[in-house]
Amino acid sequence: MTIQEAQQRVDQWINTTGVRYFSELTNMAILTEEVGEVARIISRQYGDQSFKPSDRDKNLADELADVLWVVMCLANQTGVDLTAALEQNFEKKTTRDATRHQDNEKLKG
């Protein structure tokens, strides 16, 4: 599935099963909540925190998909074509960071 197809599928689901989009502000709050859930899993799986019993069934892939879903909702609501935006972002980073990372002493060896 392409990013464009995913945006279209999210839009179709929202307008049928979901009835309508939440407001942009509500979706921003939901995005923050979902990113927090990803952070909770990462901090327990790769960091120093231990899992609580309530955290054990959390699935990183599912939580990342939740983040992507809400990002697509916000993009759809605000008229952002994520495919075009990502392509422009690659161009920006390629130009801006052409040698930045290779020259970063912290990343060497």
KAZI-V686677 format. One record per residue. N is the residue number from 1. RES is the residue in one small letter. PSI is psi in whole degrees, -180 to 180 (* if undefined). OMEGA is omega in whole degrees, -180 to 180 (none if undefined). D_CENTER is the distance of its C-alpha to the mean C-alpha in Angstrom with 2 decimals. Layout:
# KAZI-V686677
n=N res=RES psi=PSI omega=OMEGA d_center=D_CENTER
n=N res=RES psi=PSI omega=OMEGA d_center=D_CENTER
This chain:
# KAZI-V686677
n=1 res=m psi=134 omega=177 d_center=16.24
n=2 res=t psi=168 omega=177 d_center=15.23
n=3 res=i psi=-43 omega=179 d_center=12.28
n=4 res=q psi=-44 omega=178 d_center=15.06
n=5 res=e psi=-40 omega=179 d_center=16.28
n=6 res=a psi=-44 omega=177 d_center=13.04
n=7 res=q psi=-42 omega=179 d_center=12.93
n=8 res=q psi=-41 omega=180 d_center=16.61
n=9 res=r psi=-40 omega=176 d_center=16.36
n=10 res=v psi=-46 omega=-180 d_center=13.99
n=11 res=d psi=-44 omega=179 d_center=16.53
n=12 res=q psi=-45 omega=-180 d_center=19.41
n=13 res=w psi=-46 omega=-179 d_center=18.33
n=14 res=i psi=-43 omega=-175 d_center=17.78
n=15 res=n psi=-5 omega=176 d_center=21.17
n=16 res=t psi=-74 omega=-177 d_center=23.04
n=17 res=t psi=-41 omega=-176 d_center=21.94
n=18 res=g psi=-8 omega=-179 d_center=19.91
n=19 res=v psi=-58 omega=179 d_center=22.74
n=20 res=r psi=167 omega=176 d_center=20.80
n=21 res=y psi=146 omega=166 d_center=17.63
n=22 res=f psi=164 omega=178 d_center=17.43
n=23 res=s psi=160 omega=179 d_center=18.05
n=24 res=e psi=-39 omega=179 d_center=15.56
n=25 res=l psi=-40 omega=177 d_center=16.44
n=26 res=t psi=-44 omega=179 d_center=15.99
n=27 res=n psi=-32 omega=176 d_center=12.51
n=28 res=m psi=-40 omega=177 d_center=11.72
n=29 res=a psi=-41 omega=178 d_center=13.40
n=30 res=i psi=-40 omega=178 d_center=11.64
n=31 res=l psi=-43 omega=178 d_center=8.15
n=32 res=t psi=-42 omega=178 d_center=10.11
n=33 res=e psi=-45 omega=-179 d_center=11.65
n=34 res=e psi=-40 omega=177 d_center=8.82
n=35 res=v psi=-37 omega=176 d_center=7.62
n=36 res=g psi=-38 omega=178 d_center=11.40
n=37 res=e psi=-37 omega=175 d_center=11.77
n=38 res=v psi=-44 omega=-180 d_center=9.75
n=39 res=a psi=-40 omega=180 d_center=11.97
n=40 res=r psi=-45 omega=179 d_center=14.93
n=41 res=i psi=-47 omega=-178 d_center=14.76
n=42 res=i psi=-43 omega=-178 d_center=14.36
n=43 res=s psi=-28 omega=180 d_center=17.17
n=44 res=r psi=-37 omega=-178 d_center=19.35
n=45 res=q psi=-39 omega=-175 d_center=18.88
n=46 res=y psi=-13 omega=-179 d_center=18.99
n=47 res=g psi=-159 omega=-173 d_center=20.37
n=48 res=d psi=-9 omega=-180 d_center=23.62
n=49 res=q psi=153 omega=177 d_center=22.96
n=50 res=s psi=157 omega=179 d_center=24.28
n=51 res=f psi=138 omega=168 d_center=22.93
n=52 res=k psi=157 omega=179 d_center=24.42
n=53 res=p psi=-36 omega=-179 d_center=25.73
n=54 res=s psi=-17 omega=-179 d_center=23.21
n=55 res=d psi=-12 omega=-171 d_center=20.27
n=56 res=r psi=-29 omega=-178 d_center=21.77
n=57 res=d psi=1 omega=-179 d_center=20.46
n=58 res=k psi=141 omega=-175 d_center=16.77
n=59 res=n psi=120 omega=-177 d_center=14.91
n=60 res=l psi=-45 omega=-179 d_center=12.06
n=61 res=a psi=-44 omega=180 d_center=11.20
n=62 res=d psi=-42 omega=-180 d_center=11.36
n=63 res=e psi=-38 omega=175 d_center=9.27
n=64 res=l psi=-38 omega=177 d_center=6.32
n=65 res=a psi=-37 omega=176 d_center=7.31
n=66 res=d psi=-42 omega=178 d_center=7.62
n=67 res=v psi=-47 omega=-180 d_center=4.19
n=68 res=l psi=-41 omega=179 d_center=4.03
n=69 res=w psi=-50 omega=-177 d_center=7.49
n=70 res=v psi=-36 omega=175 d_center=7.53
n=71 res=v psi=-41 omega=179 d_center=5.87
n=72 res=m psi=-37 omega=175 d_center=8.56
n=73 res=c psi=-49 omega=-179 d_center=10.97
n=74 res=l psi=-40 omega=178 d_center=10.92
n=75 res=a psi=-46 omega=179 d_center=11.39
n=76 res=n psi=-43 omega=-177 d_center=14.12
n=77 res=q psi=-29 omega=-175 d_center=15.72
n=78 res=t psi=6 omega=176 d_center=16.05
n=79 res=g psi=26 omega=-180 d_center=17.13
n=80 res=v psi=125 omega=173 d_center=14.52
n=81 res=d psi=105 omega=-175 d_center=14.82
n=82 res=l psi=-29 omega=177 d_center=11.58
n=83 res=t psi=-51 omega=179 d_center=13.90
n=84 res=a psi=-40 omega=-180 d_center=16.27
n=85 res=a psi=-41 omega=-180 d_center=13.88
n=86 res=l psi=-40 omega=177 d_center=12.49
n=87 res=e psi=-44 omega=178 d_center=16.18
n=88 res=q psi=-36 omega=-180 d_center=17.31
n=89 res=n psi=-40 omega=176 d_center=14.87
n=90 res=f psi=-45 omega=179 d_center=16.32
n=91 res=e psi=-45 omega=180 d_center=19.74
n=92 res=k psi=-49 omega=-178 d_center=19.27
n=93 res=k psi=-38 omega=-179 d_center=18.22
n=94 res=t psi=-41 omega=179 d_center=20.98
n=95 res=t psi=-51 omega=-175 d_center=23.54
n=96 res=r psi=-40 omega=-172 d_center=22.70
n=97 res=d psi=26 omega=-175 d_center=22.16
n=98 res=a psi=-42 omega=179 d_center=24.81
n=99 res=t psi=-1 omega=-174 d_center=26.64
n=100 res=r psi=-48 omega=-176 d_center=24.83
n=101 res=h psi=-37 omega=177 d_center=23.42
n=102 res=q psi=-30 omega=-179 d_center=26.64
n=103 res=d psi=-4 omega=-177 d_center=28.63
n=104 res=n psi=112 omega=-178 d_center=26.78
n=105 res=e psi=-30 omega=-179 d_center=29.29
n=106 res=k psi=-24 omega=-177 d_center=26.78
n=107 res=l psi=-7 omega=-179 d_center=25.12
n=108 res=k psi=141 omega=174 d_center=28.52
n=109 res=g psi=* omega=none d_center=30.16
